[in-house]
Amino acid sequence: MDAVIWLVNTAALIYFWLLIAQVAMSWLVSFRIVDTRQPVVHRIGRFLWQVTEPVLGPIRRFLNRALGNLGGIDISPIVAIVGVEFLRRIVVGEILAPLR
């Protein structure tokens, strides 16, 4: 059972850091610090987008319907990070830990 707890915890932490990397990459591109025409930057950005967009897209659409336009501010990564951490703590701390 410890292996399952470790796996869930590690997967959640990896996804957490991928979300952080996506936010950082979007800022770097927006402020023109990195150029997406560079092949390596393009591959990294594409990878991060493909990994995070299945979670961020529905959150973004829901927030747009619920809150409307926030003036160009995208808070979907914050919601996703809080959600991943919440699920990680529930699964690892509350559900799987008593089964040890």
Buried (B, 14 or more C-beta within 10 A) or exposed (E): EEEEBEEBBEEBEEBBEBBBBBBEBBEBBEEEEBEBEEEEBEEBBEBBEEBBEEBBEEBBEEBEEEEEEEEEEBEBBBBBBEEBEEEBEEBBEEEBEEEE
